[in-house]
């Protein structure tokens, strides 16, 4: 089990316990490694270190935001080493730049200021413009006084004139202790503490102390990132569950009332949200539309495109008896808003409620299968057509056409998405159209709903232990 799998409250408790252990470990190391200091100095230093580490632990138990933890690290380290000011820089998502996370009051500027601000900083003036300028400066890792620390393995003290760049020293920085924040070989940022000209320079005796501060600060920052990620994932999972419930509303909950016919639909998402879509559309008093669609991709992006597709199809289908005309209009409506790497495959049929006569148009979708009860055979209904969203209309309109068919007594039409036929078994073989055809021939006489149940069960049994990798949607229309 990883930290990411735990609840945020559990992570906070674990982190607090680990920080307490760090307190004990550090105090023991402090006593052993700094025997040269007198007992009063050791006691005071231990007290400051314990307060610092305890503050980090309390931060987790109280669930403080990142900004507060950054402040605790800088001001705590500043208090322990008696610095005039401190700065914490954190790496950005790319890992190539450092961004100011917290700058304490009185921290000498660690970046080169414009001329007029540099003069004010050298004079010790507290101009808010100086702080504003520094807060807006991203630093490239490996570049400049702070950026160079990204490439170090250990912290360094800079206190001689040659250690600090003259343009930085001229702005008031007298001495500096600076080091990288590493955790599990990952660079998290850089921590720096400074003293101004006139203050006593940092001494080498504090290098182990600052190293311990870096280690515990990196530990705290890393684990807070895990804690926040767990909280964000929990919130996202909650939002996805709500979105799933909303998406279910967009799919038909009941089959339409079609005397002489039975209709059944089934949607099995591979993830929380589905990119598949099916619908029953009231065209007019004598005709009904039946649609199935599959958006490229899965998850949230596909579900959003699915909702757009539903809206467009419903707005274009009313009173239009030509399914090809509807698909052409839908393509024209959606094309301007589709990304280049996304498209929608669709099949749409308009059927006469009384006669069973129908027209079907296909937009790059898997060819529907028609079981003929009289001959116990399966036909592949395969009119031409290209997917929605690929072409603005010139080519799409030429390919998209109406295909006539009639459902006789006992016949069953199956519309499906490729999540069914592309189901994989443990050896990587596909369920495939031939297997689907055989299953349909065997079960079509069982009725629309039972046929879909049998097909879904066959696909699950075929997959075995393999997870479902794509959405599966099925519609069965059978004439009684």
N, C-alpha and C positions, 0 to 999 in steps of 0.2 A: 504494500500500500504506500502511495506517495503522499506528500503534504497536500498536493493539489486535490486529492480525493477526500480530504478531511473537511469537516465543517469549520467555518471561520472561528467560532468560539473555542473549538478544540485546539486549533493551531495557536491561538493566543495563549492558551494555558501551557502548551508545550514550550512555546518561545519564552514565556515568563520563567518556567522552571529552568530552562537552559541558561538564561541570563543570570539567575541566582547562582547556578553552578559556576558560571564565568566569574562572578564576584568572588566566590571562595577561592577559585583557582588563582585569580589575579593577586588577591591579598597574600596568599602563600608565596607566590613568585616574588612579590614586592618585598616581602620580609627576607627572603633568601638572597635576592639580587642586589639589594641596596643597603647592605649592612654598614656601609661607610657613613650613612646619614645618622644623625643622632636620633634618639627615640622620639623626641617631640616632633621632629620633621617627618619621620616615618608615620607617626600617628596622624598628623594633619593630612599628609598626602593620601594615606589609606582612606581617611574619612572622605576626602574629595572624590577619590576614585569610586568608593562604594556608593556615594550619592549619585555619581554619574551613571554607573551601571544599574543601580536601582531605578533611576529615572527612566532608563531605556525599558526595563521590565514593566514598570508601571504604565508606560506608554501603550504597550500591547494590551494589558489587562483592561485599560480604559478605552481602547480603540481610538486613539488619537489619529488625526489625519496626517498625511505625509509631511506637510509643512511644519507641524508641531514637532515631529520626530527630528526633522532637519535642524530646527532651532535647538532642541535638546542636545543634539550631538555637538553643534558648534559652540554653544554657550557653555556646555559641560566641559568640553576639551579646553576652551579658553580659560575657564575657572581653574582647572587642574594645573595647567602650565603657566598660569598668570600672564596670559597674552593680552595685548591691547585690543585685539580683534581677531575674528576668524571668518573663513569662507568655506562653504561646501559647494562643490560642483559635481553634478551628476551627468553620466553619459546619456545621450539621446538614444532613440530606438535603433538608429543605425550603428551606434557604437563608435562613430567617427568624431563626434563633437562633445564638448562639455558645456553644460548649461548651468548658470548660477541657480542654486537651489535655496541657499540662505547666506546672507552677508550680515554679520553683526555690526552694531554701531561701533564706530571707532576703528574699523578694519582698514588698514592702509590699502590703497588701490593696488591690485595685482596685475592690472592690464594698463597699457599706455593710454593716458588721457589726452584729449585735445589740449593745445597750448594754454588757454586761459583756465581750464579746469585743473591742469597739472600744477600751475602756479598756486592756485587756491589750496590744492591738496598739500603741497609742500609747506605752505604757511599754516597748515592745521585747521583751516576753515571748514566748518560743517555746512557745506553747500549741498542741498538735496539733489542738485543737478549732477553731482559727482556720483552719488549712489544710483541715480536713475540711469546714467550712462553705463556704469559697470554692470547693472542688472540686465541690460539689453545686449551684452556682448557674449556671443557664443565663441568658444575657443576650440580650435582644431586640436585633436589629440596629437601630441608630439611637437606642438608648436607653441612657443612662448614660455614664460616662466611657469605657468600652471600646466599647460599642455604637455611639457616635457615629462612631468611626473607620471604620465600614463605609461611610459615605457620603463619605469623603475620597478625594481623588486622590493625595495625597502625605502623608508623615509629618509630625508636628508635635512640637515641644518644648514641654512645659508645665512652667514653673518659677516663675512668679509666683503670688502668692496668689490672684489672680483667675482664673488658668488652671485650677486644680484645684478641684473642688467642696470647700467647707470640711469637709463630713462625711468626705470621703476624706482630705483633708490632715490632719485631726485624728487619723487612725489611723496617722500616721507617714510618709506619702508626701511627700517634699520636692520632687522634680522627676521628670519622666517624659518619655520619648521613646516615641511610639506611632504605628503606621501600619498601613494595610491590606495584606494579602497578595493581590495580583492576579496572575493569569496568564491571558493570552488573554481579557482583559476579564471574567474570572470571579473573583468574590470567594471566596477559600479560607479566610480567617481574619484574625486581627489579632495582631500581635506587639507587646509592650510591655516596656520596660525601665525600672526605677525606682531612684531613690536616696532614702534616708531623710533626714529632717531632720538637719542637721549635716554631711552629705556635700556636696562641691562640686557645684553644679548642673551639668547638661549644658550644653554650649556650642553655639552655632549652627554652629561650624566642623565639627561632626560630622554635619551633616544629610545630606551626600552619602554619607558612609560608611554611615549607617543605611539610606539608600535602596538602596544596593548590597546590603546584607544582606537587605533585604526582597525585592529582585528574585531573588536567588539562592535564598533560602529558599522563595519561591513556586514557582520553577522545580523545586526538589527535591521539594516536596510534591506538585505536580501530576504529575510523572513517576513518583513512587513510587505514586501512586494508579493510574496507567496500568499500572505494573508489577504491582501487587497484583491489579488487575482481570484482567490477562492470566493470572496464576497461578490465580485463582479460576475463570476460564472454562475453563482447561485441566483443573482438577480436576473441574469440573461436567461437562465433556464426557466425561471418563473415567467418572464416575458414571452418566451417561445411557447410555453404551455397555453398562455392566453391567446397568442397568435394562432395556435393550432385550433383552439375552440372557435375562434372567429372564422378561420378558413373552413371549418366543417360547415358553418352556416352557408358558405358560398357553394357548397356541393348539395345536390338534392338529397333530402332525407327520406323521401318516399317516391315510389314509382308513380308515374302518371296513370290516370284512369283511362285505359284503352280497351273497351269491350272487344272481345275476340282476340286479344293479344295479351301476353305477359312480358313485362320488362323488369330487368334487374341490373343494378350497377354496384360496383365494388371498387373501393380505393384503398390501397395498402401502401402508405408512405414508407420510404426507406429511412427517413429521418423524422424529426418532429413535424416538419413542414413538408408539403408535397409540391412538386412542380407539375403534377398531372392534373387534368381537369376533365370532368364529364358533366353533361347537362341535358335536360329535357326542356325544349323551348316551344311555347304556344305560338304557332305561326298564324293560324286563323281557326275558324270553327271546324274546318275539315282536315287540317293538316297539323302535324307535330314535327318539330325538329329534334334530332338526337345528335349530340356532338361529343367528341372525345379529342383531347389534345395533350401534348407532351412538350413541356418547355425544356430546352437544353439546359443541363446542369441540375443541381439539387439544392435543397435548403432554402434560406431566406430569399436570395435573388430570384430563384425560379418561382417561388410562391408569389412574389410581387408581380412578376410578368404574367403569371397565371391569372391573378386578379384583374389585370389590365385586359387580358384576352377575354375573360368572361364578360366584362363590361362592354367591350367592343362587339362581341358576338351578339349579345342581347339587344344592343341598340340597332344592329343591322338586320336581324332576322325577322322582325315583325312584318307580316304580310308579304314576305318575299319567298316565292315558291322555288326559286332556283338556288340550290346550295352553292353552286359555283359563284353566282353573283354575290352571295353573302361573303364567301371567303375572299373574293377580290376586294370587297369593301373593307373587310377586317384588315387585310394586308396593307391597304393604303392608309388606314387609320393608325396602325401600330408601327409601321416601318420607320417613321421619323424618330420614334422614341426608343428604338431597339439598338442595343450595343452591337458592334460588329461581330462579336463572338457568341451572340445569342440568337436563337430562332425558335419557332414553334411549329411542330408537326401537328396537323389536324385532319380529322375526317368529320364531315358533316352531312347528315342525311335528312331530307324532308319527305315524310311519308303520309299518304292519304289514310286517315283513320278508318275508313270504311272498306276500301278495296285492297289495301296492302301494297298498292303500287307506290314506288319510291324513286327518288333521284338521289344519288350520292356523289359527293365531290371530295377529292383527296388533296391535301396540301403536304406532300412529303411524308405522310403518315404510313404506318404499317398497314398492309392491305387487309381489309376485313375478310372474314371467312363466313361463307354461307352454306349451312347444312341443308341439303335437300332431302326431306323425309321420304319422298316417293322412291328415290334411287339409293338412299342411304350413302350419298356421296357429299364431299365438301368442295365447294368452289372458292377460288381466290378472286375477290373483287378488287381489280387492280387498275383503276383509271389513272391517267397521268396527273402529275401535280408536283409543285415544289413547295418547300416549307415557307411559312409566313415569316417575314422580317429579313429575308435575304435580298430581295429585289423590290424596288419601289413600285413596280406594277407592270412595266412593259413586257418583261419575260413571264412574270407570274401569271398575268391575265391570259396569255396565249396557251399556257400549259393547263390551267385549271378549267375543267369542263364537267358537265353533268353526265352521270352514268345511270341509265335506267335499270331497275330491277323490281321484281315482284315477289312477295312472300306468300307462298301457298300454305295450305293446312299442314301443320307439323314442322314447317321450315323454321330454322333458327339462324339469326344473323349475329355474329360475334365481332365486336370491336374491342381492340386491346392496345396497350402500349408495349413498347419493346422491353420494359422491365420484366415481362413474363417470359418472352422467348429468349432473352439474354441471361436468364437465371443460370448460374454456374453451379456445377457439382464439385465435389472434393478434388476431382482430377482436372478441373478447368474446362470441362465440356459444357456446351450450351443446351438448354432445354429445347430450343429450336422450333421452327414452324412445323416440320414433319411430325414431331412428337405432339405438338398442340393439335394438329389436324386429326391425328389418331385418337387423342383424348376427346376431342369434340365429337367425332363420329360415334364414339362409344357412349357418350353421356347426353347428347343433345335431346334425346327423347325423354330425359328425366325432368325437363322443365328449365326455365331460364335461371331461376335462383339456384337450383340444385346443380346445374351445369357450372355456374361460376364457382360454387363451393368446391366441386370436384376438381376443377382446374387449379384453383388456388392451393388445394391440398396436394395435388400432384407436383406442383412447383416446389412447395415446401419439402416434400419427401425427396424430390430430386436433388435439392440443394444440400440436404443433410445438415452438416455442421457449418456450412458456409453462410455468412451473414447476407442479408438482402442488400444488394448494392445499388438498386435503382427502384424508383416508385413503380408500382404495378396498379393499373386501372383496367377494369373489364366492364363491358356492357353486353348484355344478351337480350335480344328481341325475338320472341317466338310467337308464331301465329298458331292459335289453338284450333 
